[in-house]
Amino acid sequence: MDRRRDTKERGATMVESAIITPVLLLLIFAIFEFGFAFRNYLTIAHTVRDGAREASIGADSGDADHRMLEAVASASAALPDGSIDRIVIWRASGPHDDVPSGCTSGSGVTGLCNVYTTAAFDIPAEEFGCQLVSNGDPYNSLDRFWCPTGRNVTAGSGLDFVGIHIQITHDYITGLFGDQIVFTDQIILKVEPQENTT
């Protein structure tokens, strides 16, 4: 009689374990996956703000975009290598503007935006500033589409708004919730007014 009861209890325990274990494992993997995804989302939000502050402070200096990229590289150190797809700095029309679609799919739009990848982190500051070659054509610098030196920084004439948009791809580790998810974030700030030296 006691043997039958022990066998039934062991059988019930095994059935309960078989039901609960997959649910428990799924819950653990979900916490793990979404924890990493949330960390990357917070990192991109922090990175966008650091980049925008540096772009605003850099204003119309020739190395403004380079300084913004350095800030982005530093702030995004917690992201996995290769997860940043695109960094866009664009001329916004106001504080609630949205990044233009041409800037999120191409390499830059003249007079509107410069588009970068993480490869630009390694480009020296001397190659920024919309340099001119001897025949007057723009140097093939990445910031030539919206040249930092042409940004309006005079307080009385309407300061430019500078927007920073970053897109990353987060790869899920287990694949239980898909292969990847794309996160984007952006912020718009006015450029810091500069003293008129003329």
Secondary structure in CASP SS format (residue, H / E / C, confidence):
PFRMAT SS
TARGET T0000
AUTHOR 0000-0000-0000
METHOD secondary structure of the structure
MODEL  1
M C 1.00
D H 1.00
R H 1.00
R H 1.00
R H 1.00
D H 1.00
T H 1.00
K H 1.00
E H 1.00
R H 1.00
G H 1.00
A H 1.00
T H 1.00
M H 1.00
V H 1.00
E H 1.00
S H 1.00
A H 1.00
I H 1.00
I H 1.00
T H 1.00
P H 1.00
V H 1.00
L H 1.00
L H 1.00
L H 1.00
L H 1.00
I H 1.00
F H 1.00
A H 1.00
I H 1.00
F H 1.00
E H 1.00
F H 1.00
G H 1.00
F H 1.00
A H 1.00
F H 1.00
R H 1.00
N H 1.00
Y H 1.00
L H 1.00
T H 1.00
I H 1.00
A H 1.00
H H 1.00
T H 1.00
V H 1.00
R H 1.00
D H 1.00
G H 1.00
A H 1.00
R H 1.00
E H 1.00
A H 1.00
S H 1.00
I H 1.00
G H 1.00
A C 1.00
D C 1.00
S C 1.00
G C 1.00
D C 1.00
A H 1.00
D H 1.00
H H 1.00
R H 1.00
M H 1.00
L H 1.00
E H 1.00
A H 1.00
V H 1.00
A H 1.00
S H 1.00
A H 1.00
S C 1.00
A C 1.00
A C 1.00
L C 1.00
P C 1.00
D C 1.00
G C 1.00
S C 1.00
I E 1.00
D E 1.00
R E 1.00
I E 1.00
V E 1.00
I E 1.00
W E 1.00
R E 1.00
A E 1.00
S C 1.00
G C 1.00
P C 1.00
H C 1.00
D C 1.00
D C 1.00
V C 1.00
P C 1.00
S H 1.00
G H 1.00
C H 1.00
T H 1.00
S H 1.00
G C 1.00
S C 1.00
G E 1.00
V E 1.00
T C 1.00
G C 1.00
L C 1.00
C E 1.00
N E 1.00
V E 1.00
Y E 1.00
T C 1.00
T H 1.00
A H 1.00
A H 1.00
F H 1.00
D H 1.00
I C 1.00
P C 1.00
A H 1.00
E H 1.00
E H 1.00
F C 1.00
G C 1.00
C C 1.00
Q C 1.00
L E 1.00
V C 1.00
S C 1.00
N C 1.00
G C 1.00
D C 1.00
P E 1.00
Y C 1.00
N C 1.00
S C 1.00
L C 1.00
D C 1.00
R C 1.00
F C 1.00
W C 1.00
C C 1.00
P H 1.00
T H 1.00
G H 1.00
R C 1.00
N C 1.00
V C 1.00
T C 1.00
A H 1.00
G H 1.00
S H 1.00
G C 1.00
L C 1.00
D C 1.00
F E 1.00
V E 1.00
G E 1.00
I E 1.00
H E 1.00
I E 1.00
Q E 1.00
I E 1.00
T E 1.00
H E 1.00
D E 1.00
Y C 1.00
I C 1.00
T C 1.00
G C 1.00
L C 1.00
F C 1.00
G C 1.00
D C 1.00
Q E 1.00
I E 1.00
V E 1.00
F E 1.00
T E 1.00
D E 1.00
Q E 1.00
I E 1.00
I E 1.00
L E 1.00
K E 1.00
V C 1.00
E C 1.00
P C 1.00
Q C 1.00
E C 1.00
N C 1.00
T C 1.00
T C 1.00
END
